[in-house]
Amino acid sequence: MKKIICLIMSVLLFSIFIVPANASNKEDIQAEIQVHITMKEKIHEAAELLRSVGYSDDTLAIRALKNDWEYENNRQMELQAELDEIIANEPSTPEFYWSGPVLTRSKGVNYGPTGKETYYNLNMSGVIRMMRNRGYDEVNYPYWVRDDGCKMLGDYIMIAANLNHFPRGSIVPTSLGLGLVCDTGHLGWNQVDIAVNWR
């Protein structure tokens, strides 16, 4: 019972202290969407814990949690609609030209418009899921692999970067085209790691 009370209190405190108020721009809305997703997970966890000790779905405690979950879900959907509208009204991908050396599989390392470029080939499903949670929806930012092997999110190459220099979501020029920072790693200040399917 003590564990149940602590979990439910953590849900309430999370909602009081973490949920942002009056999200007004793309980054704020993305952050608030993530908070509501986390809240839904916590509410579900609390309800499952209550069920495990014998509470039925018609008890007051579980009904209250269901109402909370529905509120969080409705608010998430409202914010997602706002975010979709913002993204839809964003300017189209700017033209980008690079006449210098280009990263290739055989070369391995290149120095492009931003600095040092390397490449990596990993399963991107977790990174894609994280970007979806940040508002990069499947309609406007589909995942696909370009003919040259670059892994794409919409019109942008998926890249990893030092998040202290290039925050996630930054548009960064590379020798292969414009990159979208989706991932990170042990990277230098002016280094980008380009996601490809090269073997």
Buried (B, 14 or more C-beta within 10 A) or exposed (E): EEEBEEBBEEBEEBBEEEBEEEBEEBEBBBBBBBBBEBBBEBBEBBBEBBEEEEBEEEEEBBEBBBEBBEBBBEBBEEBBEBBBEBBEEEEEEEEEEBEEEBBBEEEEEBEBBBBBBBBBBEEBEEBBEBBBEBBBBEEBBEBEEEEBBBBBBBBBBBBBBBBEBBEBBBBBBBBBBBBBBBBBEEBEEBBBBBBBBBE
